[in-house]
Amino acid sequence: MNGLIKKSRDAAASARLLFESSQFDGAVSRAYYAMFDAARAYLKLRHGVDVGRVKTHAGILTLFSKHLAEDGWSPDLVRALNRAMAQRKQADYDELGVERDAGAFVIAEMDRFLAQVLDQLEQED
């Protein structure tokens, strides 16, 4: 298994455990990173992008958006990743963090995102 796919799967498992423990800020952060690493894996494995040289999250999101459009995928995946990033910022930096409902939404988005992106990559292996 590719290292980025493993990182993504591990982060997703952590997100679910944190959510079940009512640690919603941590759950949202790990869910975002599960999606982010899946996007990085997609760029690396599908398009040969040296993701280690892309220095910002915005740079990865821009490349992911570009390549998804070129491959004919729905832009909804990019929107899901952007929503998760916004919630992660709130979880990490806002004094009040995120509530249960926001956490549940991001976990559901993560599951949908990974089902499409990682499952596609793993089928190609």
Backbone hydrogen bonds in HBPLUS format (Angstrom, degrees):
<---DONOR---> <-ACCEPTOR-->    atom                        ^
c    i                          cat <-CA-CA->   ^        H-A-AA   ^      H-
h    n   atom  resd res      DA  || num        DHA   H-A  angle D-A-AA Bond
n    s   type  num  typ     dist DA aas  dist angle  dist       angle   num
A0006-LYS N   A0002-ASN O   2.97 MM   4  6.29 159.8  2.01 153.8 159.8     1
A0007-LYS N   A0003-GLY O   2.91 MM   4  6.15 161.0  1.95 146.8 152.1     2
A0008-SER N   A0004-LEU O   2.95 MM   4  6.09 155.6  2.01 141.7 148.3     3
A0009-ARG N   A0005-ILE O   2.88 MM   4  6.15 164.7  1.91 155.1 158.6     4
A0010-ASP N   A0006-LYS O   2.83 MM   4  6.01 162.6  1.86 156.5 161.5     5
A0011-ALA N   A0007-LYS O   2.91 MM   4  6.06 160.3  1.95 147.6 153.1     6
A0012-ALA N   A0008-SER O   2.97 MM   4  6.18 153.1  2.04 147.3 154.9     7
A0013-ALA N   A0009-ARG O   3.01 MM   4  6.29 156.3  2.07 146.6 152.5     8
A0014-SER N   A0010-ASP O   2.96 MM   4  6.24 158.7  2.00 149.8 155.8     9
A0015-ALA N   A0011-ALA O   2.84 MM   4  6.06 154.2  1.91 146.4 153.8    10
A0016-ARG N   A0012-ALA O   3.05 MM   4  6.34 157.7  2.10 149.5 154.1    11
A0017-LEU N   A0013-ALA O   3.08 MM   4  6.37 161.4  2.12 149.1 154.0    12
A0018-LEU N   A0014-SER O   2.87 MM   4  6.06 165.9  1.89 157.0 160.9    13
A0019-PHE N   A0015-ALA O   2.93 MM   4  6.08 158.5  1.98 147.1 153.3    14
A0020-GLU N   A0016-ARG O   2.94 MM   4  6.16 161.5  1.98 149.5 154.4    15
A0021-SER N   A0017-LEU O   3.06 MM   4  6.27 130.6  2.31 138.4 151.4    16
A0021-SER N   A0018-LEU O   3.10 MM   3  5.02 132.7  2.34  93.7 107.0    17
A0023-GLN N   A0018-LEU O   2.88 MM   5  5.08 162.9  1.90 157.6 151.8    18
A0022-SER N   A0019-PHE O   2.94 MM   3  5.02 157.1  2.00 113.0 114.8    19
A0027-ALA N   A0023-GLN O   2.98 MM   4  6.17 153.9  2.05 149.1 157.6    20
A0028-VAL N   A0024-PHE O   2.95 MM   4  6.07 161.0  1.99 148.3 152.1    21
A0029-SER N   A0025-ASP O   3.04 MM   4  6.28 162.6  2.07 151.7 156.7    22
A0030-ARG N   A0026-GLY O   2.97 MM   4  6.14 169.7  1.98 152.9 155.3    23
A0031-ALA N   A0027-ALA O   2.88 MM   4  5.99 153.1  1.95 145.1 153.4    24
A0032-TYR N   A0028-VAL O   2.95 MM   4  6.13 160.5  1.99 149.5 154.1    25
A0033-TYR N   A0029-SER O   3.09 MM   4  6.40 162.9  2.12 149.4 153.8    26
A0034-ALA N   A0030-ARG O   2.88 MM   4  6.12 141.4  2.03 143.6 154.5    27
A0035-MET N   A0031-ALA O   3.10 MM   4  6.42 155.6  2.16 148.5 153.9    28
A0035-MET N   A0032-TYR O   3.06 MM   3  5.18 115.5  2.49  97.9 112.8    29
A0036-PHE N   A0032-TYR O   2.77 MM   4  6.03 161.6  1.80 155.1 161.5    30
A0037-ASP N   A0033-TYR O   2.91 MM   4  5.88 165.3  1.93 141.9 145.7    31
A0038-ALA N   A0034-ALA O   3.11 MM   4  6.22 143.5  2.25 133.8 143.9    32
A0039-ALA N   A0035-MET O   2.89 MM   4  6.21 152.7  1.97 150.0 157.4    33
A0040-ARG N   A0036-PHE O   2.93 MM   4  6.27 154.3  2.00 146.7 154.2    34
A0041-ALA N   A0037-ASP O   2.88 MM   4  6.07 155.4  1.94 142.4 149.0    35
A0042-TYR N   A0038-ALA O   2.91 MM   4  6.15 155.5  1.97 146.4 153.0    36
A0043-LEU N   A0039-ALA O   2.98 MM   4  6.26 161.6  2.02 150.1 154.5    37
A0044-LYS N   A0040-ARG O   2.93 MM   4  6.14 161.4  1.96 152.3 157.5    38
A0045-LEU N   A0041-ALA O   2.78 MM   4  5.79 171.9  1.79 156.7 159.2    39
A0046-ARG N   A0042-TYR O   2.88 MM   4  5.41 153.4  1.95 137.8 146.6    40
A0047-HIS N   A0043-LEU O   3.13 MM   4  5.19 141.0  2.28 116.9 127.6    41
A0049-VAL N   A0043-LEU O   3.10 MM   6  5.44 168.5  2.12 131.4 127.8    42
A0048-GLY N   A0044-LYS O   2.99 MM   4  4.56 130.5  2.24 115.4 121.0    43
A0051-VAL N   A0049-VAL O   2.99 MM   2  5.49 118.9  2.37 108.7  91.9    44
A0053-ARG N   A0050-ASP O   2.99 MM   3  5.77 158.2  2.04 120.9 127.2    45
A0054-VAL N   A0051-VAL O   3.21 MM   3  5.25 153.0  2.29 100.5 108.4    46
A0060-ILE N   A0056-THR O   3.22 MM   4  6.59 154.0  2.29 143.2 148.8    47
A0061-LEU N   A0057-HIS O   2.91 MM   4  6.23 164.8  1.93 156.2 160.5    48
A0062-THR N   A0058-ALA O   2.87 MM   4  6.05 154.2  1.94 147.8 154.6    49
A0063-LEU N   A0059-GLY O   3.06 MM   4  6.27 165.9  2.08 148.1 151.4    50
A0064-PHE N   A0060-ILE O   2.82 MM   4  5.96 161.2  1.85 154.4 160.5    51
A0065-SER N   A0061-LEU O   2.92 MM   4  6.01 161.3  1.95 145.7 150.5    52
A0066-LYS N   A0062-THR O   3.02 MM   4  6.23 161.5  2.06 148.2 153.2    53
A0067-HIS N   A0063-LEU O   2.92 MM   4  6.13 171.5  1.93 156.9 158.5    54
A0068-LEU N   A0064-PHE O   2.89 MM   4  5.95 156.4  1.95 149.4 156.4    55
A0069-ALA N   A0065-SER O   3.10 MM   4  6.21 161.7  2.13 146.0 150.7    56
A0070-GLU N   A0066-LYS O   3.06 MM   4  6.33 159.3  2.10 146.7 152.7    57
A0071-ASP N   A0067-HIS O   2.95 MM   4  6.09 142.2  2.09 140.8 150.6    58
A0073-TRP N   A0068-LEU O   2.95 MM   5  5.21 161.4  1.99 154.4 150.5    59
A0072-GLY N   A0069-ALA O   3.07 MM   3  5.11 158.1  2.12 103.3 110.0    60
A0077-LEU N   A0074-SER O   3.39 MM   3  6.31 164.9  2.41 122.1 122.8    61
A0078-VAL N   A0075-PRO O   3.08 MM   3  5.36 123.7  2.41 103.5 116.6    62
A0079-ARG N   A0075-PRO O   3.11 MM   4  6.51 159.7  2.15 151.4 157.4    63
A0080-ALA N   A0076-ASP O   2.89 MM   4  6.10 154.0  1.96 145.0 151.7    64
A0081-LEU N   A0077-LEU O   3.07 MM   4  6.31 156.3  2.13 143.4 149.1    65
A0082-ASN N   A0078-VAL O   2.91 MM   4  6.18 157.3  1.96 152.1 158.5    66
A0083-ARG N   A0079-ARG O   2.85 MM   4  6.09 156.8  1.91 150.8 157.1    67
A0084-ALA N   A0080-ALA O   2.96 MM   4  6.17 158.3  2.00 146.6 152.7    68
A0085-MET N   A0081-LEU O   2.95 MM   4  6.16 151.6  2.03 143.4 151.3    69
A0086-ALA N   A0082-ASN O   3.03 MM   4  6.30 157.2  2.08 147.8 153.1    70
A0087-GLN N   A0083-ARG O   3.01 MM   4  6.29 159.1  2.05 150.4 155.9    71
A0088-ARG N   A0084-ALA O   2.82 MM   4  6.01 149.3  1.92 146.2 155.4    72
A0089-LYS N   A0085-MET O   2.96 MM   4  6.23 155.4  2.02 149.3 155.1    73
A0090-GLN N   A0086-ALA O   3.11 MM   4  6.41 155.6  2.17 143.1 149.6    74
A0091-ALA N   A0087-GLN O   2.82 MM   4  6.07 159.1  1.86 148.4 154.6    75
A0092-ASP N   A0088-ARG O   2.82 MM   4  5.98 156.8  1.87 150.9 156.9    76
A0093-TYR N   A0089-LYS O   2.85 MM   4  5.75 155.3  1.91 148.5 154.7    77
A0094-ASP N   A0090-GLN O   2.94 MM   4  4.86 150.1  2.03 124.7 133.2    78
A0097-GLY N   A0094-ASP O   3.03 MM   3  5.12 140.5  2.19 101.7 113.5    79
A0103-GLY N   A0099-GLU O   3.02 MM   4  6.32 158.4  2.07 152.9 159.8    80
A0104-ALA N   A0100-ARG O   2.81 MM   4  6.09 157.9  1.86 155.7 161.9    81
A0105-PHE N   A0101-ASP O   2.97 MM   4  6.16 152.9  2.04 143.9 151.1    82
A0106-VAL N   A0102-ALA O   3.04 MM   4  6.30 161.9  2.08 150.6 154.3    83
A0107-ILE N   A0103-GLY O   2.97 MM   4  6.19 159.7  2.01 151.7 157.5    84
A0108-ALA N   A0104-ALA O   3.00 MM   4  6.19 158.0  2.05 145.6 151.4    85
A0109-GLU N   A0105-PHE O   2.91 MM   4  6.18 156.5  1.96 148.5 155.5    86
A0110-MET N   A0106-VAL O   2.81 MM   4  6.00 155.3  1.87 147.5 154.6    87
A0111-ASP N   A0107-ILE O   2.95 MM   4  6.22 161.8  1.98 150.0 154.0    88
A0112-ARG N   A0108-ALA O   3.04 MM   4  6.28 162.4  2.08 149.5 153.8    89
A0113-PHE N   A0109-GLU O   2.84 MM   4  5.98 163.9  1.87 152.8 157.9    90
A0114-LEU N   A0110-MET O   2.83 MM   4  5.98 176.0  1.83 161.2 162.1    91
A0115-ALA N   A0111-ASP O   2.96 MM   4  5.99 153.0  2.04 141.3 149.3    92
A0116-GLN N   A0112-ARG O   3.22 MM   4  6.46 145.3  2.35 142.2 149.8    93
A0116-GLN N   A0113-PHE O   3.16 MM   3  5.40 127.0  2.46  99.1 111.9    94
A0117-VAL N   A0113-PHE O   2.87 MM   4  6.08 175.2  1.87 166.9 165.3    95
A0118-LEU N   A0114-LEU O   2.98 MM   4  5.16 128.1  2.26 122.1 136.8    96
A0119-ASP N   A0114-LEU O   3.40 MM   5  6.90 151.5  2.49 161.2 168.4    97
A0120-GLN N   A0116-GLN O   3.34 MM   4  6.05 148.0  2.45 125.5 133.5    98
A0121-LEU N   A0117-VAL O   3.10 MM   4  6.38 159.1  2.15 147.8 153.5    99
A0122-GLU N   A0118-LEU O   2.82 MM   4  6.01 163.0  1.85 158.7 163.1   100
A0123-GLN N   A0119-ASP O   3.01 MM   4  6.10 142.7  2.15 139.7 148.9   101
A0124-GLU N   A0120-GLN O   3.22 MM   4  6.44 139.4  2.39 139.6 149.5   102
A0124-GLU N   A0121-LEU O   3.17 MM   3  5.19 128.4  2.45  94.3 107.5   103
